[in-house]
Structure formats: C-alpha cells, structure tokens
Amino acid sequence: MELDWETFKKMFPNLAREIASGNQKLPINSVRTETSAGENAASADMFRHYNPDVIDFIRRCDTNAQAEEIISYMERRGEISKEYAEELRKQLKEKGVRSFGTKKEENYYLKRAGLT
C-alpha cells in the first residue's frame, strides 16, 4: 500500500509529526513477517513457556549461509511452512542475516532474565 505524504499526515498525524521532526525514539532493527511470532517475542513474560522460533535461531548465526542452513533444517522438519521458509530466504538474500535482529550472544536468555 502506497500513500502520499499528505494522505499519510491526515491518517497518522502524530506519527507524521514524529517522523518529520527526526526525533524517533524506537529503533527498528529487525523484521518479522509472521505477526504471531513477533507478538510472542515482544510479550512482557517472554521466557515463561518460551519456545525459540526460527528467527531466534537465525539471530545466533554469523553468516547468511548459516541462516540458510537453519531455515532449510526447520522447513525439512516441518517446523515452518514452505511459504514462510521462502519469505525468510527472500529477506535473507535481500537484507542479510542482521535484518532479523541483532546477534544473540552466549547466555542471551540468562542475561535478559537477569540471572547472570
């Protein structure tokens, strides 16, 4: 969906004002095309009954080749659909492995939970 700036300003006046001011306060450093996965990752109690998804595993990767291996593995196991795997591959090819988010380092979950 494409909007011209004037239509955008009418539909989203506060967002347009924030964009125009150049004073954005929330960086966007990853993209999730599956809404439910993004909502689960953003929940306040994210570690209770948390099961990492394909994006979590991709964020552990250093290279596009490693990420492709993860996508193929999860597709083969039936953990992600063929269609979703293709979307991930397209994003990987066009934007690279870091488009899925910053790299999750060793003990990422323990650190985020405040246990280390």
C-alpha positions as CSV (number, residue, x, y, z in Angstrom):
1,M,0.0,0.0,0.0
2,E,1.5,3.3,-1.0
3,L,0.4,6.7,0.4
4,D,1.4,10.1,-0.5
5,W,2.8,12.2,2.4
6,E,-0.3,14.4,2.7
7,T,-2.6,11.4,3.0
8,F,-0.3,9.8,5.5
9,K,-0.3,13.0,7.6
10,K,-4.1,13.0,7.6
11,M,-4.3,9.4,8.6
12,F,-1.5,9.4,11.1
13,P,-0.9,12.9,12.3
14,N,1.2,12.1,15.4
15,L,3.4,9.6,13.6
16,A,3.9,12.0,10.7
17,R,4.9,14.7,13.2
18,E,7.4,12.4,14.9
19,I,8.9,11.3,11.5
20,A,9.1,14.9,10.3
21,S,10.8,16.0,13.5
22,G,13.6,13.4,13.0
23,N,13.2,12.6,16.7
24,Q,12.3,8.9,16.5
25,K,12.8,7.2,19.8
26,L,12.4,3.5,18.9
27,P,14.9,1.9,16.5
28,I,13.7,-0.8,14.3
29,N,16.5,-3.4,14.0
30,S,14.6,-6.5,12.8
31,V,11.7,-7.6,10.7
32,R,9.2,-10.4,11.4
33,T,6.7,-11.2,8.6
34,E,4.7,-13.6,10.8
35,T,2.6,-11.5,13.2
36,S,2.1,-14.1,15.9
37,A,5.8,-14.8,16.2
38,G,6.5,-11.1,16.7
39,E,3.8,-10.7,19.3
40,N,5.1,-13.7,21.2
41,A,8.7,-12.4,21.1
42,A,7.5,-9.0,22.4
43,S,5.4,-10.2,25.3
44,A,6.5,-9.0,28.8
45,D,6.8,-12.5,30.2
46,M,8.7,-13.8,27.2
47,F,10.6,-16.6,28.9
48,R,7.7,-18.4,30.6
49,H,6.9,-21.4,28.4
50,Y,9.0,-19.8,25.7
51,N,10.0,-21.9,22.7
52,P,12.5,-20.3,20.4
53,D,11.3,-19.9,16.8
54,V,13.3,-19.8,13.6
55,I,14.1,-16.1,14.0
56,D,15.7,-16.8,17.4
57,F,17.9,-19.4,15.8
58,I,18.8,-17.2,12.8
59,R,19.8,-14.5,15.2
60,R,22.5,-16.8,16.6
61,C,24.1,-17.1,13.1
62,D,27.1,-15.2,11.9
63,T,26.6,-15.7,8.2
64,N,23.9,-15.9,5.6
65,A,25.0,-19.5,4.9
66,Q,24.4,-20.5,8.5
67,A,21.0,-18.8,8.4
68,E,20.0,-20.7,5.2
69,E,21.0,-23.9,6.9
70,I,18.7,-23.1,9.9
71,I,15.8,-22.3,7.5
72,S,16.3,-25.5,5.5
73,Y,16.5,-27.6,8.6
74,M,13.3,-26.2,10.2
75,E,11.5,-26.5,6.8
76,R,12.6,-30.1,6.5
77,R,11.4,-30.9,10.0
78,G,8.0,-29.3,9.3
79,E,8.5,-26.6,11.9
80,I,8.0,-23.8,9.4
81,S,5.9,-23.9,6.2
82,K,7.4,-23.9,2.7
83,E,5.9,-20.4,2.1
84,Y,7.3,-19.0,5.3
85,A,10.7,-20.5,4.5
86,E,10.7,-18.8,1.1
87,E,9.8,-15.4,2.8
88,L,12.7,-15.9,5.2
89,R,15.1,-16.8,2.3
90,K,14.0,-13.7,0.3
91,Q,14.6,-11.4,3.3
92,L,17.9,-13.1,3.9
93,K,19.0,-12.7,0.3
94,E,17.8,-9.1,0.0
95,K,18.7,-7.7,3.5
96,G,21.1,-10.1,5.1
97,V,21.2,-12.1,8.3
98,R,21.2,-9.0,10.6
99,S,17.9,-7.9,9.2
100,F,16.4,-10.5,11.5
101,G,17.8,-8.7,14.5
102,T,21.0,-8.2,16.4
103,K,23.1,-11.3,17.1
104,K,22.1,-13.2,20.2
105,E,25.3,-13.9,22.1
106,E,26.2,-16.6,24.6
107,N,23.8,-16.7,27.6
108,Y,21.5,-14.3,25.9
109,Y,18.3,-15.5,27.7
110,L,20.0,-15.8,31.1
111,K,21.3,-12.2,30.7
112,R,17.9,-10.9,29.6
113,A,16.3,-12.6,32.6
114,G,18.8,-11.1,34.9
115,L,20.2,-14.4,36.0
116,T,23.9,-13.7,35.2
